[in-house]
Amino acid sequence: MLSKPSTEPPVPRGRRHSPRVEVVFRSLATAAGAIVVASIALIALFLLIRAVPSVLANDANFFTSAEFETTDADNLRFGVRDLFMVTVLSSVFALALAVPVGIGIALFLAHYAPRALARPFSVLVDLLAAVPSIVFGLWGALVLAPRLDPVQTFVNDNLGWLFLFADGNIPLASGGTIFTAGVVLAVMILPIITSVSREVFNLTPRAHIEAAQALGATKWEVVRMTVLPYGRSGMIAGAMLGLGRALGETIAVLIVLKTAAQPGSWSVFDGGYTFASKIASAAAEFSDPLPTGAYIAAGFVLFALTFAVNALARLAAGGRVNG
């Protein structure tokens, strides 16, 4: 009785699968993933161990206090309320500015610009990521801040009734406001958002685009019906990568927010320190374990905040894709 011919394509000579190779590759891939997870866990454990003694010796409420006095190891009084406020305000404000611009640039490069223009322009945008943070900080403090003074005054005069744009506790003309820091951060995270979004938009299946065009869709309708839905998870991922960069940025924010004034409310016209800039400003004084532990505790909160934001973004992107 004749056997039914196999429908599977023959495996070419010299390319037969080896169980040993599969086991080795699987083990290496698993080990690489385990190293990443273990590194994150060890970093969190280190921060927690070094922070607990200082938090226990703290005479102020760690979560609600606006004080951050660590000069006297026997009388520690520190809290992360204002650090959290400035960090979130500057990062979210930067994200609100950079995401629309970054996605617009990515759409232009992927589906509107001629190929001869798209490639050099893409390289130019990507080169922004190579500029050192200290250069962005000096540019923001010396060049951008004076030119933003009229903009800040206009926004404050017309939108001052909204708490985000209410009067801060430092003069707008000083330039050392969360508003200026947010603009600088927006420029810094723009290449990340643009690059990730552009790559995802370029991966839109050609068949989807041609199907929309066959139905008589305009260029914008093709983008709206095929490109944007397909690239939604990539846009979210790019935005969250940019937010992670903004949350942890140190030198540029420290230079721009050169005032030591503490924020009085959730206003972008306040001053103050972010988590990262506060830790960097006191790095030279890390000699006593208890005062040092206070800054490590602040770093642990920043670590947890960044981890939580990226985890929520991952869930949101996954839900959008599965939906």
C-alpha positions as CSV (number, residue, x, y, z in Angstrom):
1,M,0.0,0.0,0.0
2,L,1.4,3.3,-1.0
3,S,2.2,5.8,1.7
4,K,0.8,9.4,1.5
5,P,3.5,11.7,0.3
6,S,4.7,14.2,2.9
7,T,3.7,17.9,2.4
8,E,6.6,19.2,4.5
9,P,9.4,20.8,2.5
10,P,12.7,18.8,2.6
11,V,15.3,20.1,4.9
12,P,18.4,21.2,2.9
13,R,21.6,19.3,3.4
14,G,23.9,20.8,6.0
15,R,21.0,22.6,7.6
16,R,19.3,19.8,9.6
17,H,18.3,20.9,13.1
18,S,20.5,19.6,15.9
19,P,18.9,19.1,19.4
20,R,22.2,20.1,21.0
21,V,22.3,23.4,19.3
22,E,18.6,24.1,20.2
23,V,19.4,23.3,23.9
24,V,22.4,25.6,23.9
25,F,20.6,28.4,22.2
26,R,17.6,28.1,24.6
27,S,19.9,28.1,27.6
28,L,21.8,31.2,26.4
29,A,18.5,33.0,25.8
30,T,17.2,32.1,29.2
31,A,20.4,33.1,30.9
32,A,20.4,36.5,29.2
33,G,16.8,37.1,30.4
34,A,17.6,35.9,33.9
35,I,20.6,38.2,34.1
36,V,18.5,41.2,33.3
37,V,15.9,40.3,35.9
38,A,18.5,39.5,38.5
39,S,20.3,42.8,37.8
40,I,17.1,44.8,38.4
41,A,16.3,42.8,41.5
42,L,19.8,43.3,42.9
43,I,19.7,47.0,42.2
44,A,16.4,47.4,44.0
45,L,17.7,45.3,46.9
46,F,20.9,47.4,47.3
47,L,18.9,50.6,47.3
48,L,16.4,49.2,49.8
49,I,19.1,48.0,52.2
50,R,21.0,51.3,52.2
51,A,17.9,53.4,52.5
52,V,16.0,51.6,55.4
53,P,18.4,52.8,58.2
54,S,18.0,56.4,57.1
55,V,14.3,56.2,56.7
56,L,14.0,54.7,60.2
57,A,16.1,57.6,61.6
58,N,14.1,60.2,59.8
59,D,12.3,62.7,62.0
60,A,9.9,63.9,59.2
61,N,7.4,62.1,57.1
62,F,9.2,60.6,54.2
63,F,6.3,60.8,51.7
64,T,4.6,64.1,52.7
65,S,7.4,66.4,54.0
66,A,8.8,69.2,51.9
67,E,12.1,69.3,54.0
68,F,15.3,67.7,52.9
69,E,17.8,68.5,55.6
70,T,20.7,65.9,55.9
71,T,23.5,68.1,57.2
72,D,23.1,66.8,60.8
73,A,23.2,63.0,60.9
74,D,21.6,63.0,64.4
75,N,18.6,65.1,63.2
76,L,17.6,63.9,59.7
77,R,14.5,65.5,58.3
78,F,13.8,64.6,54.7
79,G,10.8,63.9,52.4
80,V,10.2,63.3,48.8
81,R,7.0,65.3,48.2
82,D,8.6,68.3,46.4
83,L,11.1,66.1,44.6
84,F,8.2,63.9,43.3
85,M,6.2,67.0,42.3
86,V,9.0,68.6,40.3
87,T,10.1,65.3,38.6
88,V,6.5,64.5,37.5
89,L,5.7,68.0,36.4
90,S,8.9,68.5,34.3
91,S,8.7,65.0,32.7
92,V,5.0,65.0,31.9
93,F,5.2,68.5,30.5
94,A,8.2,67.5,28.3
95,L,6.2,64.4,27.1
96,A,3.2,66.6,26.3
97,L,5.4,68.7,24.1
98,A,7.6,66.0,22.5
99,V,5.0,63.3,21.6
100,P,2.9,65.2,19.1
101,V,6.0,66.7,17.4
102,G,7.9,63.4,17.4
103,I,5.0,61.4,15.9
104,G,4.4,64.2,13.4
105,I,8.1,64.0,12.3
106,A,7.9,60.2,12.2
107,L,4.9,60.2,9.9
108,F,6.4,62.8,7.7
109,L,9.7,60.8,7.3
110,A,7.9,57.5,6.8
111,H,5.0,58.4,4.5
112,Y,5.3,61.9,3.2
113,A,8.9,62.9,2.6
114,P,10.7,61.9,-0.6
115,R,13.3,59.2,0.0
116,A,16.1,61.6,-0.9
117,L,15.0,63.9,1.9
118,A,13.9,61.3,4.5
119,R,17.2,59.6,4.9
120,P,19.4,62.7,5.7
121,F,16.7,64.2,7.8
122,S,16.3,61.0,9.8
123,V,20.1,61.0,10.5
124,L,19.9,64.7,11.6
125,V,17.1,63.9,14.1
126,D,18.9,60.9,15.4
127,L,22.0,62.9,16.0
128,L,20.2,64.9,18.6
129,A,20.5,61.9,20.8
130,A,24.3,62.1,20.7
131,V,24.4,65.7,22.1
132,P,25.7,65.5,25.7
133,S,23.3,66.4,28.5
134,I,25.5,69.2,29.8
135,V,25.3,70.9,26.4
136,F,21.5,70.8,26.5
137,G,21.7,72.2,30.0
138,L,24.0,75.1,29.1
139,W,21.8,75.9,26.0
140,G,18.7,75.8,28.1
141,A,20.0,78.1,30.8
142,L,22.0,80.6,28.7
143,V,20.1,80.7,25.3
144,L,16.6,79.3,25.7
145,A,15.6,80.6,29.1
146,P,15.8,84.4,28.2
147,R,13.9,83.8,25.0
148,L,11.1,81.8,26.8
149,D,10.5,84.7,29.2
150,P,7.8,86.3,26.9
151,V,6.2,83.0,26.3
152,Q,6.0,82.2,30.0
153,T,4.6,85.7,30.8
154,F,2.0,85.3,28.0
155,V,0.9,81.8,29.3
156,N,0.9,83.0,32.9
157,D,-1.2,86.1,32.0
158,N,-3.8,84.1,30.0
159,L,-3.9,80.7,31.7
160,G,-3.0,81.7,35.2
161,W,-6.4,80.7,36.4
162,L,-5.3,77.1,35.9
163,F,-3.2,75.7,38.7
164,L,-0.6,74.4,36.2
165,F,0.2,77.9,35.0
166,A,-0.4,79.8,38.2
167,D,2.2,82.1,39.7
168,G,5.2,80.3,41.0
169,N,7.6,81.2,43.8
170,I,10.4,82.5,41.6
171,P,10.5,85.3,39.0
172,L,9.7,84.2,35.5
173,A,12.5,86.3,34.1
174,S,15.1,84.1,36.0
175,G,14.4,81.3,33.5
176,G,15.0,78.6,36.1
177,T,11.5,77.2,36.0
178,I,10.0,73.8,35.4
179,F,8.6,75.3,32.2
180,T,12.1,75.9,30.8
181,A,13.3,72.5,32.1
182,G,10.3,70.8,30.4
183,V,11.1,72.4,27.0
184,V,14.8,71.3,27.3
185,L,13.7,67.8,28.2
186,A,11.3,67.7,25.3
187,V,14.1,68.4,22.9
188,M,16.2,65.7,24.5
189,I,13.6,63.0,24.3
190,L,12.4,64.0,20.8
191,P,14.9,61.7,18.9
192,I,13.8,58.6,21.0
193,I,10.1,59.1,20.3
194,T,10.8,59.9,16.6
195,S,13.1,57.0,15.9
196,V,10.8,54.3,17.5
197,S,7.7,55.7,15.9
198,R,9.3,56.0,12.5
199,E,10.5,52.4,12.6
200,V,7.1,51.1,13.5
201,F,5.4,53.2,10.8
202,N,7.7,51.8,8.2
203,L,6.7,48.3,9.2
204,T,3.1,48.9,8.3
205,P,2.1,46.0,5.9
206,R,2.1,47.2,2.3
207,A,-1.1,45.2,1.7
208,H,-3.0,47.2,4.3
209,I,-1.9,50.5,2.7
210,E,-2.7,49.4,-0.8
211,A,-6.1,48.0,0.3
212,A,-7.0,51.4,1.7
213,Q,-5.8,53.2,-1.4
214,A,-7.9,50.8,-3.6
215,L,-11.0,51.9,-1.7
216,G,-10.3,55.5,-2.6
217,A,-8.8,56.7,0.7
218,T,-6.8,59.9,0.8
219,K,-3.3,60.1,2.1
220,W,-4.5,61.1,5.6
221,E,-7.2,58.5,5.6
222,V,-4.6,55.8,4.8
223,V,-2.5,57.0,7.7
224,R,-5.4,57.2,10.0
225,M,-6.9,53.8,9.1
226,T,-3.7,51.7,8.7
227,V,-0.5,53.4,9.8
228,L,-1.6,54.8,13.2
229,P,-3.5,51.7,14.4
230,Y,-0.7,49.4,13.4
231,G,1.9,51.6,15.1
232,R,0.0,52.3,18.3
233,S,2.1,50.1,20.5
234,G,5.3,51.5,19.0
235,M,4.1,55.1,19.7
236,I,3.3,54.2,23.3
237,A,6.7,52.4,23.7
238,G,8.6,55.4,22.3
239,A,6.7,57.8,24.5
240,M,7.5,55.7,27.6
241,L,11.2,55.4,26.6
242,G,11.2,59.2,26.4
243,L,9.5,59.5,29.7
244,G,12.0,57.2,31.3
245,R,14.8,59.4,29.9
246,A,13.1,62.6,31.2
247,L,12.5,61.1,34.7
248,G,16.1,60.3,35.2
249,E,17.8,63.3,33.5
250,T,20.3,64.9,35.8
251,I,22.8,67.4,34.6
252,A,20.6,69.4,32.1
253,V,17.8,69.8,34.7
254,L,20.3,70.7,37.5
255,I,21.8,73.5,35.3
256,V,18.4,74.9,34.2
257,L,16.7,74.7,37.6
258,K,19.6,76.5,39.2
259,T,17.4,78.1,41.8
260,A,17.1,76.5,45.2
261,A,13.5,77.6,45.6
262,Q,11.1,74.8,46.5
263,P,7.8,74.4,44.7
264,G,4.7,75.7,46.4
265,S,2.1,74.1,44.2
266,W,1.7,72.1,41.0
267,S,2.8,74.9,38.8
268,V,5.2,74.8,35.9
269,F,6.5,78.2,36.9
270,D,7.9,76.9,40.2
271,G,11.5,75.9,40.7
272,G,13.1,73.1,42.8
273,Y,14.9,69.9,42.3
274,T,14.0,66.6,40.6
275,F,15.0,63.3,42.2
276,A,18.1,63.0,40.0
277,S,19.2,66.6,40.2
278,K,18.9,66.6,44.0
279,I,21.1,63.5,44.3
280,A,23.6,64.9,41.9
281,S,23.8,68.2,43.7
282,A,24.9,66.5,46.9
283,A,27.1,63.8,45.5
284,A,30.2,65.4,46.8
285,E,28.9,65.1,50.4
286,F,28.3,61.3,50.4
287,S,30.6,60.4,53.3
288,D,28.3,59.7,56.3
289,P,26.1,56.5,55.8
290,L,22.9,58.0,57.3
291,P,22.8,61.3,55.2
292,T,23.8,59.3,52.2
293,G,21.0,56.8,52.8
294,A,18.5,59.7,52.6
295,Y,19.5,60.3,49.0
296,I,19.6,56.6,48.3
297,A,16.0,56.5,49.6
298,A,15.1,59.2,47.1
299,G,16.8,57.2,44.4
300,F,14.8,54.2,45.3
301,V,11.5,56.1,44.9
302,L,12.7,57.3,41.4
303,F,13.6,53.7,40.6
304,A,10.2,52.5,41.6
305,L,8.5,55.3,39.8
306,T,10.3,54.6,36.5
307,F,9.7,50.9,36.8
308,A,5.9,51.4,37.5
309,V,5.5,53.8,34.6
310,N,7.2,51.4,32.1
311,A,5.2,48.5,33.5
312,L,1.9,50.3,33.1
313,A,2.9,51.4,29.6
314,R,3.7,47.8,28.7
315,L,0.3,46.7,29.9
316,A,-1.4,49.6,28.0
317,A,0.4,48.8,24.8
318,G,-0.3,45.1,25.1
319,G,-4.0,45.8,25.7
320,R,-4.3,48.1,22.7
321,V,-2.6,45.5,20.5
322,N,-4.7,42.6,21.8
323,G,-7.9,44.7,21.6
